[in-house]
Each structure stands twice: as C-alpha cells, then as structure tokens.
Amino acid sequence: MENFEGKVVVVNGGTSGIGAETVKQFAARGARVHFTGRREEKGREVEKEADGYAHFHQVDNTDPDQISSFFEKLLKEESQIDVLFNNSGVLSIGSGPLARVKEEDWHTLIATNQTSVFLYMKHTLQAMQKQKSGAIINNAAILGNDKVNPMLPAYSGTKAAIVAMTKSTALRFARQGIRVNCISPGPTKTALSIKAYGSEEALEKSSKESPRGYYAHPEEIANTVRFLASDAASYIIGTELVVDGGYSLK
Ligand SMILES: NC(=O)c1ccc[n+]([C@@H]2O[C@H](COP(=O)([O-])OP(=O)(O)OC[C@H]3O[C@@H](n4cnc5c(N)ncnc54)[C@H](OP(=O)(O)O)[C@@H]3O)[C@@H](O)[C@H]2O)c1
C-alpha cells in the first residue's frame, strides 16, 4: 500500500461518489486531506468515515471568490500542496439537445465542471511551483472524447476542455517537477449517474450490457487517482487515462 504520510492532498468535490472515496483512500494512507463541496452534512459524514485526517471546507465552485478564500485559508494552515484531484462536476444540468440547452444552465455547468478546474489548478500551481513538485489529476469523462452523447453537448464540451487543459498545463510544467494528468471514467455507480439513468434499477440493467458486466465502483476510480498521484507514475505526464472497463470499445 503506497504511503502518503506527510503529503497534503486537495480534493475538489469530495462530499460524495468518486471524490469522497478518494478522500478516504488518501486519508487512510497518511495524507492530510482537504476537500470541498457545498453540502456541509455530507462533508461532515466523509470526515467521520475517513480513517485519518480529512477536513471539509464548504465551497460553492460557481463562485470564484469562495475558491480564492478557500486557498487563502488553506495556505495559512499548510505550507505545501502535494496533490490536487479536480473532481467537482454536474451532469444533468444543461442536458438535452444543444438547441434546448438554457444559457444559464450552460454557464452553471461550465463554472462547476471547467472553470473550477482552471481555478483550482491556478491556485495550486502557485504553491507547487515554489516547491518544484506536485501531482494534479483532473477528472474528465469518456463522454468528453471517446464516447460522446447527443444529449450531453454541454457536459461533453466541459470534459473535452479538461483533457485539453490538462495536456497544455502538463507540457508547461513538465520540467518543474509537476505532473498533470487526467482520468476519463466510464459509467460509475454514484448519485450523478443514477440521476442520469433515471433510477438505480435502470443503471444496473444497463450495466449488465457493459464489457465487465457492471459499472465501476467509485473505489476503482479512486485507485487510479492514487496511482497517478504516486511515485509509481513518475514518468506519466499529460495523459488521459481511460478507466471504463472497456465501455468505450463497444
Ligand atoms: N459517475 C459517473 O458515471 C462519472 C463518469 C465519468 C466522469 N464522472 C465525473 O466524476 C466527477 C464526480 O462525480 P460523481 O459521479 O462522483 O458524482 P457525485 O457523487 O454527484 O459527486 C459530485 C461532486 O461534485 C461536487 N460539486 C458539484 N457541484 C459543485 C459546486 N458548485 N461546488 C462545489 N462542489 C460541487 C459535489 O459536492 P456538493 O454537491 O456537496 O457541492 C460532489 O462532491 C464529476 O466531475 C463527473 O463528471 C463521473
């Protein structure tokens, strides 16, 4: 089991699903984990469930000032940031054929899925540049690239942008000891996907047709984030790592 003792990890969107599982995995391996989200009750639950240091910060990513205040407070408490997992995302807002997507939903989706990734990277890179080390992992999706969906033009757009931002930033910081990568999960059993499928039963039924016969557990996605954050991934830069159990091959 890798050791993240003494490392400071930030998880953007850690109150449920993939983010919550990632918080718990890093905390259980000795990291000091700071995670964000809007729902205080869920945040406190994750803090309690974590077997290690996990600190919830209430932040609404649609408000850049809240993101700035979070980093200001964080960097008074911690002298470094070793790992950033940029995970916050919504899917159902702004879904439907492009001509019917409301402008206000478009802006909410861009702010949550894309601008927050930009802002968390920007703040984190200031710390990482001073340290000359760090790993950033952004959460994209196969829906952004490998398996676009005609009913999710806005969501797919934000996820494709994350892959491009990842590659560009990775190239810029490759010689500064900072590795930037992204993951593209396929369907994963979380509140987000259950809502998208309409019900847990509908998701389970659909998952039976996938190559693995089930959709990913959030733990399996968190395992990949941990790998990319670890020294075992020291030569991996600017990669989009697809974690979909073969879903996009079909
Ligand atoms: N599940 C899948 O099938 C799948 C597949 C590919 C990629 N992904 C990506 O994985 C990421 C995590 O999704 P999930 O499936 O784990 O769903 P989830 O359980 O709904 O988690 C979404 C996370 O994003 C946070 N978030 C959403 N809006 C926010 C806002 N305005 N400010 C701060 N935090 C916000 C949520 O926190 P609060 O609600 O507390 O604010 C929550 O912690 C997303 O980026 C999603 O696109 C998921």
The ligand as a Tripos MOL2 file, in Angstrom:
@<TRIPOS>MOLECULE
LIG
   48    52     1     0     0
SMALL
NO_CHARGES

@<TRIPOS>ATOM
      1 N1        -20.3990    8.7770  -12.1970 N.am      1 LIG1
      2 C1        -20.0070    8.6430  -13.4540 C.2       1 LIG1
      3 O1        -20.5220    7.8030  -14.2090 O.2       1 LIG1
      4 C2        -18.8980    9.5220  -13.9860 C.ar      1 LIG1
      5 C3        -18.2740    9.1620  -15.1970 C.ar      1 LIG1
      6 C4        -17.2620    9.9650  -15.7010 C.ar      1 LIG1
      7 C5        -16.8760   11.0970  -15.0130 C.ar      1 LIG1
      8 N2        -17.5110   11.4220  -13.8410 N.ar      1 LIG1
      9 C6        -17.0760   12.6540  -13.1680 C.3       1 LIG1
     10 O2        -16.7240   12.3520  -11.8450 O.3       1 LIG1
     11 C7        -16.8580   13.5400  -11.0470 C.3       1 LIG1
     12 C8        -17.5250   13.1690   -9.7330 C.3       1 LIG1
     13 O3        -18.8400   12.7520   -9.9890 O.3       1 LIG1
     14 P1        -19.5680   11.5680   -9.1820 P.3       1 LIG1
     15 O4        -20.0340   10.6090  -10.1980 O.co2     1 LIG1
     16 O5        -18.7430   11.1000   -8.0700 O.co2     1 LIG1
     17 O6        -20.8800   12.3380   -8.6910 O.3       1 LIG1
     18 P2        -21.3420   12.9800   -7.3000 P.3       1 LIG1
     19 O7        -21.4080   11.9340   -6.2600 O.co2     1 LIG1
     20 O8        -22.5710   13.7430   -7.6370 O.co2     1 LIG1
     21 O9        -20.1540   13.9820   -6.9180 O.3       1 LIG1
     22 C9        -20.0370   15.2720   -7.4460 C.3       1 LIG1
     23 C10       -19.1420   16.0940   -6.5250 C.3       1 LIG1
     24 O10       -19.0020   17.4000   -7.1090 O.3       1 LIG1
     25 C11       -19.3100   18.3570   -6.1250 C.3       1 LIG1
     26 N3        -19.8920   19.5730   -6.7030 N.ar      1 LIG1
     27 C12       -20.8880   19.6750   -7.6240 C.ar      1 LIG1
     28 N4        -21.1980   20.9650   -7.8250 N.ar      1 LIG1
     29 C13       -20.3970   21.6910   -7.0050 C.ar      1 LIG1
     30 C14       -20.2520   23.0830   -6.7370 C.ar      1 LIG1
     31 N5        -20.9960   24.0170   -7.3530 N.pl3     1 LIG1
     32 N6        -19.3350   23.4720   -5.8290 N.ar      1 LIG1
     33 C15       -18.5570   22.5600   -5.1790 C.ar      1 LIG1
     34 N7        -18.6420   21.2330   -5.3990 N.ar      1 LIG1
     35 C16       -19.5560   20.8110   -6.2950 C.ar      1 LIG1
     36 C17       -20.3350   17.6770   -5.2360 C.3       1 LIG1
     37 O11       -20.3970   18.3100   -3.9630 O.3       1 LIG1
     38 P3        -21.6910   19.1120   -3.4130 P.3       1 LIG1
     39 O12       -22.8940   18.5480   -4.0530 O.co2     1 LIG1
     40 O13       -21.6050   18.9030   -1.9360 O.co2     1 LIG1
     41 O14       -21.4430   20.5300   -3.8010 O.co2     1 LIG1
     42 C18       -19.7570   16.2600   -5.1470 C.3       1 LIG1
     43 O15       -18.7860   16.1980   -4.1480 O.3       1 LIG1
     44 C19       -17.6280   14.5430  -11.9100 C.3       1 LIG1
     45 O16       -16.7380   15.5000  -12.4360 O.3       1 LIG1
     46 C20       -18.1840   13.6870  -13.0280 C.3       1 LIG1
     47 O17       -18.3760   14.4160  -14.2090 O.3       1 LIG1
     48 C21       -18.4950   10.6580  -13.3110 C.ar      1 LIG1
@<TRIPOS>BOND
     1     1     2 1
     2     2     3 2
     3     2     4 1
     4     4     5 ar
     5     4    48 ar
     6     5     6 ar
     7     6     7 ar
     8     7     8 ar
     9     8     9 1
    10     8    48 ar
    11     9    10 1
    12     9    46 1
    13    10    11 1
    14    11    12 1
    15    11    44 1
    16    12    13 1
    17    13    14 1
    18    14    15 2
    19    14    16 1
    20    14    17 1
    21    17    18 1
    22    18    19 2
    23    18    20 1
    24    18    21 1
    25    21    22 1
    26    22    23 1
    27    23    24 1
    28    23    42 1
    29    24    25 1
    30    25    26 1
    31    25    36 1
    32    26    27 ar
    33    26    35 ar
    34    27    28 ar
    35    28    29 ar
    36    29    30 ar
    37    29    35 ar
    38    30    31 1
    39    30    32 ar
    40    32    33 ar
    41    33    34 ar
    42    34    35 ar
    43    36    37 1
    44    36    42 1
    45    37    38 1
    46    38    39 2
    47    38    40 1
    48    38    41 1
    49    42    43 1
    50    44    45 1
    51    44    46 1
    52    46    47 1
@<TRIPOS>SUBSTRUCTURE
     1 LIG1         1 GROUP 0 **** ****
